[in-house]
Amino acid sequence: QAQLVQSGGGLVQPGGSLRLSCAASRFILADFAVGWFRQAPGKEREGVLCIRGPDGSILYGESNGESVKGRFTISRDNAKNMVYLQMNSLKPEDTAVYYCAATPSDFFGQGCSASKYNHWGQGTQVTVSS
């Protein structure tokens, strides 16, 4: 069964950095679109950044794109079959459970939206607080 396993996350002070990792088993991430999503308490799961495996194209989530531009970066390591989310200059409003997810590359152009993604990691808590 295809699986995504996340690592990273935790508690960080405002202005700090974290890197989240997403590793795939039983499928090749380079053939898929992979995204990072987040869900704050009482809110819907929203897209943050998505990357298309075959060409590295990137999309920002509609709701979060402007707030993370210049601070968050998505990247991939095809040799390790992993995708990363580097988060810098973290703010308290970035606090959420973060998820990675994958979908066939054909759906990438429909947006960095949770509804387009169907293989999900287990989620990891990111808390930004002093």
Salt bridges, closest charged atoms under 4 A:
ASP55 OD2 - ARG52 NH2 2.99
GLU66 OE2 - LYS69 NZ 3.12
ASP94 OD1 - ARG38 NH1 2.95
ASP94 OD2 - ARG71 NH1 2.73
